[in-house]
Amino acid sequence: MVWIPLLLVACVVAGVGCARLCRATLAAARPARGEAPVGRTPEITVGEAAYLAGGPLRVTDLTLVSMHRARRLLLARTGWATVVDADAGARDELERAVIDALGPGGQAPIPAVRPLVAATDSVHLLAERLVERGLAVSASGRREVDAGLRVVRAGFLLSLAFGTASALLVPAAERAPVLGGFALPLLASGLCLLIGRIEVYPYTRWASPAGQRLLAGLSPADPLTALATRGPGVLEPELRAALRSGD
């Protein structure tokens, strides 16, 4: 009966992981104090839509492409960004962050520029405003969901390993109750992982349920809005190659 303690450990780990993931998901989906009342539809800018759909790096990509289309920046297919008009000032804080990231020479590889801009105060402030309005999930909420998924994944792998080892330790005639016992934590962890991948990340990775509803109502007719909500895949091949040169 050496497999029974292993089964208990697997059940405890799986149960803790599932409970933690459920609690984190419910906390992330709970309406914030700043969320607009029912019947009022808050407005968001294209930059805010980019954050809700893809986070700080999507905001960076949107800013780079916007400057490129305005002929203020050249995004080369080779993966380099170059300032076109050095005398033109930045129109907002995000553009200023891009220009600063390009350095005094006005030129730098896009893979080096993207994380620098994504980590600037201007992007952090944009995110904080969205969290206060109840449209985005806070950083702590994302960390809790990620931690819950890691524990559930560990519980699934632990149940699989303990179940396999236990089945090999007992005679063949006694394996049925062993396999039946370990099926419970395996099934619970597996279902939690599946639900987490299908339900959790599309709705709580960056945007809250209220933010997701706003994103769903945006029209992709405008090219920048399409980039903000769908990512670089909607761009022409040259710009896709420029932005994905470091992926």
Secondary structure, 3 states (H helix, E strand, C coil): CCHHHHHHHHHHHHHHHHHHHHHHHHHHHCCCCCCCCCCCCCCCCHHHHHHHHHHHHHHHHHHHHHHHHCCCEEECCCCEEEECCCCCCCCCHHHHHHHHHHCCCCEEEHHHHHHHHHCCHHHHHHHHHHHHCCCECCHHHHHHHHHHHHHHHHHHHHHHHHHHHHHHHCCHHHHHHHHHHHHHHHHHHHHHHHHHHHHHHHHHCCECHHHHHHHHCCCCCCHHHHHHHHCHHHCCHHHHHHHCCCC
